[in-house]
Amino acid sequence: MDCDVAIIGCGPSGLQAAIHAARKKVKVVVLGKHHNSALIKAKVENMFGISTAEGRSLLELGIEQAKHFGAEVMAEDVMDLNREGEWFVMNTEKMNTIRSKVIILAPGISRVKLNVEGEKEFHGLGVSYCAACDCHFYKKKTVAVIGDGSMAAAGAILLREYASKVYWVARENKASEELNIKMKATDIEVLIPSWPSKILGTDVVNALELQDGRKLDVNGVFIELGARGSGELAMDVGIVPDEKGFIKVDADCKTEQPNVLACGDVTGLPWQMAKAVGQGCVAGTTAANIIRREIE
């Protein structure tokens, strides 16, 4: 599918960007799952004009508004992002390919932790949160991928191209049907239902202990509990986040890379809906103006 503006993220900033871009009559696609937004369980009390509101209701209303103005909303996580000539190309967990002339990064900043013993101690010493980033370090080694969803399944499939053995550890299988079909074509050892209790090692990781008492001898543990993080997606298109993982933008929400914009929590503090919505308005308007050649 080809579009003018692709927005990665279905939170308040991404949806506001979709509303403003679509209102200017450009073709907009929003990619992401609104239930992954930090707003989903929040109660909003400090937003202008709103005395109190549930985050879930606001997100659902925002989706309907975006659709009303012509945006297409796809509840699919983005697996990868690449630039091919004048196009940005995204592949989703359901094996859909989206091509866009402008992209807006609005995925939030959460990187879900496993919160088990050894995770913090061995971060960078065998514990990773990005299979795509670190797969090259595990050639002919044994690794475990932790997570229930499509990102974990995709990570396990990718790592099997490098590692000699891959375990997929999950409480349940929430991966897309398309990824499950690909999984069945591999010799990945699927351990469901199961979950880690401890990451073990000396100088580096050498084992993973499961809650049922089993112990896996592994060289690496890849924690993939959500969608791809903002830093990973930014680096896919040549943007290096700062030391805190934030993406620098100008007053128009433009990044250092042409036709790549960012808005919301990925641009830094304050992590407030008012700021996310305001930047979403700016980013969506800027993106549409680029397409309509109203600005450079």
Buried (B, 14 or more C-beta within 10 A) or exposed (E): EEBBBBBBBBBBBBBBBBBBBBBBEBBBBBBBBBEBBBBBEBEBEEBEEEEEBBBBEBBBEBBEBBBEBBBBBBBBBBBBBEBEEEBBBBBBBBBBEBBBBBBBBBBBBBBBEBEBEBBEEBBEBBBBBBBBBBBEBBEEBBBBBBBBBBBBBBBBBBBBEBBEBBBBBBEEBEBBEBBEEBBEEBEBEBBEEBBBBBBBBEEEBBBBBBBEEEEBEBBBBBBBBBBBBBBBBBBBBEBEBEEEBBBBBEEBBBBEBEBBBBBBBBBBEEEBBBBBBBBBBBBBBBBBBBBEEEEE
